[in-house]
Amino acid sequence: MASLKQIAQEMGVSVATVSNVLTGKGRVSEDLSARIKAHADAIGYKPSVFARALKTGQSGVLGLVMPDLTNPLFPRIAQSLSIAAEQRGLGILIGDSRGNADRQREAIHWLADRGVDGVLIVPQKGTSPEAPAGLPNVIINTASDPRSAVAADHVGGGTLLGRHISRLGHRHVALLGGDPVSEVQQDRIKGMIAGLGQGVTCHTIWGDDGLAALPALAAEGVTAVMATSDLLALGAHSRLSQSGVRVPDDISLTGFDDLPLAVAMHPALTTVAQDMDSIAAHALRILTDRIAQRPDQTQGVAVPMQLVLRASTMQAPT
């Protein structure tokens, strides 16, 4: 099995230099760091979790608590965090809250009992999760949550969509949310309203009642529906189609998150995309700093979102 000593001998550097490069510590030039990493990969070097645990008292494993893995957004977030952890030589152990606040608390303590070095928490909507005392943790939520260390800029994403719809001339708009308890959805709607600007009439509707109200709102003159998720947009498209309202000819439609279903819909859905890789990189950096008891360098980071224009929006009907 390849070792640090072997890499050091073959690269003509010290074992300490190799260790610093592969653990992200110390100062090594970018060129030398890249060559050492490439050589380590080429000879199949894998860090020994057991050796590191004995030396540092840390397991090299992080916990991740997700709200509901049946929602297609959250596995994408989990994958990005897992990749970012692997790049730091760390593993991820996942606990699923399954849409339940009590289960969220149990998942956090279950991970703590298994000796994780720290825990990443994507909170269940309307909850304030707490990790056991002494366990480093990072909350990934939204900017309006003062505990959030990093998140997508949900207000900014909503603003991008609102400006797009306003520029298309829509002046009567329905804002469709799933649950008003959700801080993320409230922030998205706040951004939509800001982006739409003055002179636009907004109808904020929620959940199944909101979906049921869409055909009547279309008949009353609403020309655009802005949903707080792509899944809600899919539900809105179905309700509107069933009532004979065409997207986008009669009514424009937008979503949020740029899930794979956004391009599977017909017409393809205008939405905004989260930069999952940047969110994961920020979260892992903050958590590893807290585990190492280094001062927090960043806090409350809001990662910009990107507008993705597709065929579900068009100029407002005249």
For each residue, the residues with C-beta under 8 A, 3 or more apart:
1: 46
2: 6 7 40 43 44 45 46
3: 6 7 45
4: 7 8 15 18 19 22 45
5: 8 9 15
6: 2 3 9 10 43 45
7: 2 3 4 10 11 18 36 39 40 43 45
8: 4 5 11 12 13 14 15 17 18
9: 5 6 12
10: 6 7 39 43
11: 7 8 18 35 36 39
12: 8 9
13: 8 17 18 32 36
14: 8 17 18
15: 4 5 8 18 19
16: 19 20 26
17: 8 13 14 20 21 26 28 32 36
18: 4 7 8 11 13 14 15 21 22 36 40
19: 4 15 16 22 23 25
20: 16 17 23 24 25 26 27 28
21: 17 18 24 26 28 32 33 36 37
22: 4 18 19 36 37 40 45 47 89
23: 19 20 89
24: 20 21 88
25: 19 20
26: 16 17 20 21
27: 20
28: 17 20 21 32 33 36
29: 32 33
30: 33 34
31: 34 35
32: 13 17 21 28 29 35 36
33: 21 28 29 30 36 37
34: 30 31 37 38
35: 11 31 32 38 39
36: 7 11 13 17 18 21 22 28 32 33 39 40
37: 21 22 33 34 40 41
38: 34 35 41 42
39: 7 10 11 35 36 42 43
40: 2 7 18 22 36 37 43 45
41: 37 38 44 45
42: 38 39
43: 2 6 7 10 39 40
44: 2 41
45: 2 3 4 6 7 22 40 41
46: 1 2
47: 22 51 52 60 89
48: 51 52
49: 52 53 59 60 61 91
50: 53 54
51: 47 48 54 55
52: 47 48 49 55 56 58 60
53: 49 50 56 57 58 59 60
54: 50 51
55: 51 52
56: 52 53
57: 53
58: 52 53 117 291
59: 49 53 115 116 117
60: 47 49 52 53 89 90 91 117
61: 49 90 91 92 93 114 115 116 117
62: 85 90 91 92 93 116 117 118 119 120 287
63: 92 93 94 95 108 111 112 114 116 118 119 120
64: 78 81 82 92 93 94 95 111 119 120 121 122
65: 94 95 96 97 104 107 108 111 119 120 121 122 129
66: 69 74 77 78 94 95 96 97 122
67: 71 74 97 99 104 122 123 124 125
68: 71 74 96 97 98 99 124
69: 66 74 75 78 94 96 98
70: 99
71: 67 68 74 231
72: 75 76 231 259 260 261
73: 76 77 229 257 259
74: 66 67 68 69 71 77 78 122
75: 69 72 78 79
76: 72 73 79 80 259 276
77: 66 73 74 80 81 122 140 276 279 280
78: 64 66 69 74 75 81 82 92 94
79: 75 76 82 83 276
80: 76 77 83 84 276 277 279 280
81: 64 77 78 84 85 92 120 280 283 284
82: 64 78 79 85 86 92
83: 79 80 86 87 277 280
84: 80 81 87 88 277 280 281 283 284
85: 62 81 82 88 90 91 92 284
86: 82 83 89 90 91
87: 83 84
88: 24 84 85 284 288
89: 22 23 47 60 86
90: 60 61 62 85 86 117 284 288
91: 49 60 61 62 85 86
92: 61 62 63 64 78 81 82 85
93: 61 62 63 64 111 114 116
94: 63 64 65 66 69 78
95: 63 64 65 66 107 108 110 111
96: 65 66 68 69 103 107
97: 65 66 67 68 100 101 103 104 107 124
98: 68 69 103
99: 67 68 70 103 124
100: 97 103 104 124
101: 97 104 105 124 126 127
102: 105 106
103: 96 97 98 99 100 106 107
104: 65 67 97 100 101 107 108 123 124 127 129
105: 101 102 108 109 129
106: 102 103 109 110
107: 65 95 96 97 103 104 110 111
108: 63 65 95 104 105 111 112 119 121 129 130 131 132
109: 105 106 112 113 132
110: 95 106 107 113 114
111: 63 64 65 93 95 107 108 114 116 119
112: 63 108 109 116 119 131 132 135
113: 109 110
114: 61 63 93 110 111
115: 59 61
116: 59 61 62 63 93 111 112 119 135
117: 58 59 60 61 62 90 136 291
118: 62 63 135 136 137 138 287 288 290 291
119: 62 63 64 65 108 111 112 116 131 135 136 137 138
120: 62 63 64 65 81 137 138 140 283 287
121: 64 65 108 129 131 137 138 139 140
122: 64 65 66 67 74 77 140 141
123: 67 104 127 128 129 139 141 145
124: 67 68 97 99 100 101 104 127 129
125: 67 179 181 182 183 184 185
126: 101 179 181 182 183
127: 101 104 123 124
128: 123 147
129: 65 104 105 108 121 123 124 139
130: 108
131: 108 112 119 121 135 136 137
132: 108 109 112 135
133:
134:
135: 112 116 118 119 131 132
136: 117 118 119 131 287 290 291
137: 118 119 120 121 131 287 290
138: 118 119 120 121 149 150 283 286 287 290
139: 121 123 129 145 147 148 149
140: 77 120 121 122 148 149 150 151 279 283
141: 122 123 145 147 148 151 183 184
142: 145 148 151 152 154 183 184 187
143: 148 151 153 154 155 187 300 302
144: 155 183 186 187
145: 123 139 141 142 148 151 183
146: 300
147: 128 139 141
148: 139 140 141 142 143 145 151 300
149: 138 139 140 282 283 286 298 299 300 301
150: 138 140 279 282 283 286 298 300 301 302 303
151: 140 141 142 143 145 148 154 279 301 302 303
152: 142 157 274 275 279 302 303 305
153: 143 156 157 302 303 304 305
154: 142 143 151 157 158 184 187 188 191 305
155: 143 144 158 159 187 188 190 191 194 302
156: 153 159 160 191 302 304 305
157: 152 153 154 160 161 188 191 256 272 274 305
158: 154 155 161 162 187 188 189 190 191 192 193 194 195 226 256 272
159: 155 156 162 163 191 192 194 195
160: 156 157 163 164 191 195 272 305 306 307
161: 157 158 164 165 191 192 195 226 254 256 270 271 272 307
162: 158 159 165 166 191 192 193 194 195 196 197 226
163: 159 160 166 167 195 196 197
164: 160 161 167 168 195 254 270 307 309 313
165: 161 162 168 170 173 195 196 224 226 252 254 313
166: 162 163 169 170 195 196 197 200
167: 163 164
168: 164 165 224 252 313 314 315 316
169: 166 315 316
170: 165 166 173 200 223 224 252 316
171: 199 200 201 223 316
172: 200 201 203 220 221 222 223 224
173: 165 170 196 200 201 202 203 222 223 224 225 226
174: 202 203 204 205 210 213 214 217 222 224 225 226
175: 189 192 193 202 203 204 205 226 228
176: 205 206 210 211 214 225 226 227 228 232 233 236
177: 180 182 185 186 188 189 204 205 206 207 210 227 228 232
178: 182 185 206 207 228 229 231 232
179: 125 126 182 185 206 207
180: 177 185 186 206
181: 125 126
182: 125 126 177 178 179 185 186 228
183: 125 126 141 142 144 145 186 187
184: 125 141 142 154 187 188 228
185: 125 177 178 179 180 182 188 189 228 229
186: 144 177 180 182 183 189 190
187: 142 143 144 154 155 158 183 184 190 191
188: 154 155 157 158 177 184 185 191 192 228 256
189: 158 175 177 185 186 192 193 204 228
190: 155 158 186 187 193 194
191: 154 155 156 157 158 159 160 161 162 187 188 194 195
192: 158 159 161 162 175 188 189 195 196 202 226
193: 158 162 175 189 190 196 202
194: 155 158 159 162 190 191 197
195: 158 159 160 161 162 163 164 165 166 191 192
196: 162 163 165 166 173 192 193 200 202
197: 162 163 166 194 200
198:
199: 171
200: 166 170 171 172 173 196 197
201: 171 172 173
202: 173 174 175 192 193 196
203: 172 173 174 175 217 222
204: 174 175 177 189
205: 174 175 176 177 209 210 213 214 217
206: 176 177 178 179 180 209 210
207: 177 178 179 210 211
208: 211 212
209: 205 206 212 213
210: 174 176 177 205 206 207 213 214
211: 176 207 208 214 232 235 236 239
212: 208 209 239
213: 174 205 209 210 216 217
214: 174 176 205 210 211 217 218 222 225 236 239 240 243 245
215: 218 219 239 240 242 243 245
216: 213 219 220
217: 174 203 205 213 214 220 222
218: 214 215 222 240 243 245 250 251
219: 215 216
220: 172 216 217
221: 172
222: 172 173 174 203 214 217 218 225 251
223: 170 171 172 173 250 251 252 316 317
224: 165 168 170 172 173 174 251 252 253 254 313 316
225: 173 174 176 214 222 233 236 240 251 252 253 254
226: 158 161 162 165 173 174 175 176 192 253 254
227: 176 177 230 232 233 235 236 253 254 255 256
228: 175 176 177 178 182 184 185 188 189 232 256
229: 73 178 185 232 233 255 256 257
230: 227 233 234 255 256 257 258 259 261 262 269 271
231: 71 72 178 234 235 255 259 261
232: 176 177 178 211 227 228 229 235 236 255
233: 176 225 227 229 230 236 237 253 254 255 256 262 265 269 271 312
234: 230 231 237 238 255 261 265 269
235: 211 227 231 232 238 239
236: 176 211 214 225 227 232 233 239 240 253
237: 233 234 240 241 247 253 265 312
238: 234 235 241 242
239: 211 212 214 215 235 236 242 243
240: 214 215 218 225 236 237 243 245 246 247 250 251 253
241: 237 238 244 245 246 247
242: 215 238 239
243: 214 215 218 239 240
244: 241
245: 214 215 218 240 241 250 251
246: 240 241 249 250 251
247: 237 240 241 250 251 252 253 267 312
248: 251 252 253 267 311 312 313 314
249: 246 314 317
250: 218 223 240 245 246 247 317
251: 218 222 223 224 225 240 245 246 247 248
252: 165 168 170 223 224 225 247 248 270 312 313 314 316
253: 224 225 226 227 233 236 237 240 247 248 269 270 312 313
254: 161 164 165 224 225 226 227 233 269 270 271 312 313
255: 227 229 230 231 232 233 234 258 259 262 269 270 271
256: 157 158 161 188 227 228 229 230 233 271 272
257: 73 229 230 262 271 272 273 274
258: 230 255 262 271 272 273 274 308
259: 72 73 76 230 231 255 262
260: 72 263 264
261: 72 230 231 234 264 265 269
262: 230 233 255 257 258 259 265 268 269 271 308 310
263: 260 268 269 310
264: 260 261
265: 233 234 237 261 262 268 269 312
266:
267: 247 248 310 311 312
268: 262 263 265 310 311 312
269: 230 233 234 253 254 255 261 262 263 265 310 312
270: 161 164 252 253 254 255 307 308 309 310 311 312 313
271: 161 230 233 254 255 256 257 258 262 308 310
272: 157 158 160 161 256 257 258 305 306 307 308
273: 257 258 305 306 308
274: 152 157 257 258 279 303 305
275: 152 278 279 303 304 305 306
276: 76 77 79 80 279 280
277: 80 83 84 280 281
278: 275 281 282 303
279: 77 80 140 150 151 152 274 275 276 282 283 303
280: 77 80 81 83 84 276 277 283 284
281: 84 277 278 284 285
282: 149 150 278 279 285 286 298 301 303
283: 81 84 120 138 140 149 150 279 280 286 287
284: 81 84 85 88 90 280 281 287 288
285: 281 282 288 289 297 298
286: 138 149 150 282 283 289 290 296 297 298 299
287: 62 118 120 136 137 138 283 284 290 291
288: 88 90 118 284 285 291 292
289: 285 286 292 294 295 296 297
290: 118 136 137 138 286 287 293 294 296
291: 58 117 118 136 287 288
292: 288 289
293: 290
294: 289 290 297
295: 289
296: 286 289 290 299
297: 285 286 289 294
298: 149 150 282 285 286 301
299: 149 286 296
300: 143 146 148 149 150
301: 149 150 151 282 298
302: 143 150 151 152 153 155 156
303: 150 151 152 153 274 275 278 279 282
304: 153 156 275
305: 152 153 154 156 157 160 272 273 274 275
306: 160 272 273 275
307: 160 161 164 270 272
308: 258 262 270 271 272 273
309: 164 270 313
310: 262 263 267 268 269 270 271 313
311: 248 267 268 270 314
312: 233 237 247 248 252 253 254 265 267 268 269 270
313: 164 165 168 224 248 252 253 254 270 309 310
314: 168 248 249 252 311
315: 168 169
316: 168 169 170 171 223 224 252
317: 223 249 250
318:
